[in-house]
Amino acid sequence: MALLCYNKGCGQRFDPEQNAEDSCLYHPGVPIFHDALKGWSCCKKRTTDFSEFLSIKGCTKGFHSKEKPPEPSSQEKTSDEPKAKPVKELIVQGPKSAEKMLRERPSSDEPRQLLPVKVSRSLEQALEKLNMSSEDKMLENSCPGEEAAQVRAGTTCKNAACKAIYQGPESNTEVCTFHPGVPVFHEGMKYWSCCGIKTTDFSAFMEQPGCSRGCHCWTEKKDKKAVLCRQDWHQTSSQVVVTVYAKNPLPALSSVKANRTMLEAHVIFEGNKIFQAELELWGTIDVEKSFVSMVPAKVEITLCKASPGSWARLELPQSKLQ
């Protein structure tokens, strides 16, 4: 009785008694289907026609086989393509929703701290040309009691070199140590007209303790003219830069304070003008990495974002600008 040979590529019937070592011509490999080409892994012939593929003669001689081959597993590949290497899963966290940001937002009442100031050499030279000297008008140290009563907690003393912060009525009993004179920049030297301790280092000049004692002044001097300055801002993935265009800002009399969500700018510049702004920021910042740069034409406030990303705008709608 003739049996059917199950070797791939053969399909002939054979007599078991006449089954010799070279009776069967078959393909010992597996079928390959790649880029529209069809063939067997055991030989090199390829074709795009499926009928021709089925007609490709076997490449190996052997015995006919009556054993039906096992069904291939659905997970097994029928090609000689290399198995793909395991891919590491990369999880990317999308931007937080506005609602989640508000829930996680730090309090705007956190203490505010002064941001360090970098002063350009060109600004120092410009201030020298303003010819501010000890003969100029001295700053008055007066703060009427009725004005002090309206002071908000957290306000800093406006006297030069004093860094006291108003905590309540008890702050009025403290002694204020300040400079009643004006800052002088001349031939690379920096000093206060009231005491004349000279230095070439701006940081050392800013840290000079006051030479006079008196009471704190929590409100701005009446001799200054409040003005609005043109402002701009831009951002990178890690920083927000706020620019205030003010001619020849006075570093010794100006201050910029911030906490993680609030920015407070107090800039005094040429002409005894003063610009003040209080912004509630759109996102949160790293105060320790933020700083201020002053040049003759502007003040740049560089705020380091607490986490990388893009801000939709600079400030929240309820921010107040003076």
C-alpha positions in Angstrom: 0.0 0.0 0.0 1.4 3.4 -1.1 1.8 6.0 1.7 1.9 9.8 1.4 5.3 11.4 2.1 4.9 14.4 4.5 8.4 15.8 3.9 8.1 19.5 2.9 8.4 20.0 -0.9 7.8 16.3 -1.7 4.1 15.2 -1.3 4.6 12.0 -3.4 3.3 8.6 -2.5 5.9 5.8 -1.8 6.2 2.1 -1.2 7.7 1.6 2.3 9.5 -1.5 1.1 11.3 0.4 -1.6 12.0 3.6 0.5 15.7 4.2 -0.1 18.1 6.8 1.3 17.8 9.0 -1.8 14.2 8.3 -2.7 12.9 11.7 -1.4 13.8 15.2 -2.6 12.6 17.7 0.0 13.2 20.9 1.9 14.5 20.4 5.5 14.2 24.2 6.2 11.2 26.5 6.8 9.4 28.7 4.4 10.5 32.4 4.3 8.2 35.3 3.3 10.2 38.6 3.3 9.7 41.8 1.3 7.3 40.0 -1.1 9.9 37.3 -1.8 9.1 33.7 -1.0 11.5 30.8 -0.6 13.0 28.2 1.8 15.6 28.8 4.4 17.6 25.7 3.3 18.2 27.0 -0.3 18.8 30.3 -2.0 16.0 30.3 -4.7 13.5 33.1 -4.2 10.3 34.1 -6.1 7.5 36.6 -5.9 4.9 34.2 -7.2 3.3 31.9 -4.7 2.6 29.1 -7.3 6.3 29.1 -8.3 7.2 28.9 -4.6 5.1 25.8 -4.1 6.9 24.3 -7.2 10.4 24.8 -6.0 12.0 21.4 -6.0 13.6 20.1 -2.8 17.3 20.6 -2.2 18.1 17.6 0.0 17.8 13.8 -0.6 16.6 11.4 2.1 14.0 8.8 3.1 10.3 9.5 2.5 8.5 10.1 5.8 5.0 8.9 6.6 4.9 10.9 9.9 2.8 14.0 9.7 4.8 17.0 11.1 3.4 18.7 14.2 1.4 21.9 13.7 3.7 25.0 14.1 3.0 27.0 17.2 1.2 30.3 16.5 4.1 32.1 18.4 6.8 30.5 16.2 8.2 32.5 13.3 8.5 30.8 9.9 11.4 32.9 8.7 15.0 33.3 9.3 14.7 36.9 10.5 16.6 37.5 13.8 14.4 37.7 16.8 13.9 41.3 18.0 15.8 42.2 21.1 13.7 43.1 24.1 12.9 46.8 24.2 13.1 48.7 27.4 9.8 50.4 28.2 10.1 54.2 28.3 7.3 55.9 30.3 6.9 59.6 29.5 4.9 61.7 31.9 2.7 64.2 30.2 2.1 67.7 31.4 0.0 68.2 34.5 -3.5 69.5 34.2 -4.3 73.0 35.3 -6.5 71.5 38.1 -3.7 69.3 39.4 -1.2 72.2 39.3 -3.5 74.3 41.4 -4.0 71.5 43.9 -0.3 71.1 44.3 0.6 74.8 44.2 2.5 76.2 47.2 1.0 78.9 49.2 1.6 82.5 48.0 2.0 83.5 51.7 5.4 81.7 52.0 8.2 84.0 53.1 9.8 85.9 50.3 13.6 86.2 50.0 15.9 88.6 48.2 17.3 87.4 44.9 21.0 87.9 44.4 21.9 90.8 42.0 24.5 90.8 39.3 25.6 94.3 38.2 27.3 94.8 34.8 30.5 96.9 34.5 28.7 99.1 32.0 26.1 100.0 34.6 28.7 100.9 37.1 30.3 103.2 34.6 26.9 104.8 33.8 26.2 105.4 37.5 29.6 107.1 37.8 28.5 109.6 35.1 25.4 110.5 37.1 27.7 112.4 39.4 26.0 111.2 42.6 28.1 112.5 45.4 27.9 113.3 49.1 26.8 116.8 48.2 23.6 115.5 46.6 20.4 115.6 48.6 20.4 113.2 51.5 17.6 110.7 51.8 15.2 111.6 54.5 14.5 109.1 57.3 11.0 109.7 58.2 8.0 107.4 58.5 4.9 108.9 60.0 3.1 106.7 62.5 -0.2 106.8 60.5 1.6 105.4 57.5 3.3 102.7 59.4 0.0 101.5 60.8 -1.1 100.6 57.2 2.0 98.4 56.6 1.5 94.9 55.5 3.4 92.1 57.3 6.4 91.0 55.2 7.2 94.5 54.0 11.0 95.3 54.1 12.4 98.5 55.5 13.0 101.1 52.8 16.1 102.6 54.4 19.3 101.8 52.5 21.3 98.8 53.8 18.5 97.8 56.3 17.0 94.3 55.6 14.5 94.3 58.4 11.1 92.8 57.7 7.8 94.2 59.2 6.3 91.5 61.4 3.8 93.7 63.3 3.6 96.8 65.5 6.5 95.5 67.6 8.8 96.0 64.6 8.5 99.7 65.1 10.3 99.5 68.4 13.4 98.0 66.7 16.5 100.2 66.0 17.2 100.6 62.3 20.8 100.6 61.1 21.0 102.3 57.7 22.9 104.6 55.3 21.3 108.1 55.2 23.5 109.1 52.2 23.5 108.0 48.6 25.5 105.3 46.8 28.6 106.7 44.9 30.3 105.0 42.0 33.5 106.8 40.9 36.5 105.5 39.1 35.7 101.9 39.9 35.2 102.6 43.6 31.9 102.1 45.3 30.9 103.7 48.6 28.2 105.5 50.5 28.4 109.3 50.7 27.6 109.2 54.4 30.5 107.1 55.5 33.0 106.8 52.7 34.1 103.2 53.2 35.3 102.4 49.7 35.6 99.1 47.9 35.9 97.9 44.3 33.8 94.8 44.9 30.1 95.3 44.4 29.1 92.4 46.7 31.2 93.8 49.5 29.6 97.3 48.9 26.1 95.8 49.1 26.9 94.1 52.4 28.3 97.2 54.1 26.3 97.7 57.4 24.6 101.0 57.9 26.5 103.8 59.6 23.5 105.6 61.3 20.8 104.5 63.7 17.1 105.5 63.6 13.7 104.1 63.1 12.5 101.9 60.3 10.8 103.3 57.3 8.2 100.9 56.0 6.7 103.1 53.3 8.3 104.6 50.2 9.8 108.1 50.4 7.5 110.8 49.0 10.4 112.3 46.9 10.2 109.4 44.5 8.0 109.3 41.4 6.1 106.1 40.8 6.1 105.2 37.1 5.1 102.3 34.8 7.9 100.7 32.8 7.7 98.6 29.7 8.0 94.9 30.5 8.6 91.7 28.6 9.2 88.1 29.3 10.4 85.0 27.5 11.0 81.4 28.5 13.0 78.2 27.9 12.2 74.8 29.2 14.0 75.5 32.4 13.8 79.3 32.9 11.6 82.3 32.8 13.2 85.7 32.2 11.2 88.8 33.1 12.6 92.1 31.7 11.9 95.6 33.1 13.1 98.4 30.9 14.4 101.1 33.3 17.3 103.4 32.6 20.2 103.2 34.9 18.7 101.2 37.8 20.2 101.8 41.2 21.2 98.4 42.6 21.9 99.6 46.2 18.3 101.0 46.5 16.4 98.4 44.5 15.3 94.9 45.5 13.6 91.9 44.0 12.1 89.3 46.2 10.3 86.0 45.5 8.9 82.8 46.9 7.9 79.8 44.9 4.8 81.4 43.4 5.2 85.2 43.9 7.5 87.8 42.5 7.9 91.3 44.0 10.0 93.9 42.2 11.1 97.3 43.6 13.3 99.1 41.1 14.6 102.6 41.7 16.3 104.2 38.7 17.6 107.4 37.2 15.5 110.5 37.8 14.4 109.2 41.3 11.8 107.1 39.6 10.4 103.9 41.1 8.8 100.9 39.5 6.9 98.4 41.6 5.3 95.2 40.6 3.8 92.2 42.4 3.0 89.1 40.3 1.5 85.8 41.1 3.4 83.5 38.8 1.7 81.0 36.5 4.0 78.1 37.6 6.4 77.5 40.5 10.1 78.4 40.7 13.2 77.4 42.5 14.1 80.6 44.4 17.6 79.4 45.3 18.6 79.2 41.6 16.9 82.5 40.6 18.8 85.8 40.2 18.7 89.4 38.9 20.9 91.1 36.3 21.2 94.8 36.0 22.5 96.7 32.9 22.2 100.4 31.9 18.9 99.9 30.0 17.1 97.2 31.9 16.7 94.8 34.8 16.5 91.1 33.9 14.9 88.7 36.5 15.8 85.1 35.7 13.5 82.6 37.4 14.5 79.0 37.4 11.4 76.7 36.9 10.8 74.2 39.6 10.2 71.6 36.9 10.9 71.7 33.2 8.0 72.6 30.9 6.2 75.5 29.2 4.2 78.1 31.0 1.0 79.3 29.2 1.5 82.8 30.5 3.7 84.7 33.0 1.1 85.3 35.7 -2.2 84.2 37.0 -5.2 86.5 36.2 -5.5 87.7 39.7 -2.0 89.2 39.8 -1.8 92.8 40.7 0.5 95.3 38.8 1.2 98.7 40.2 
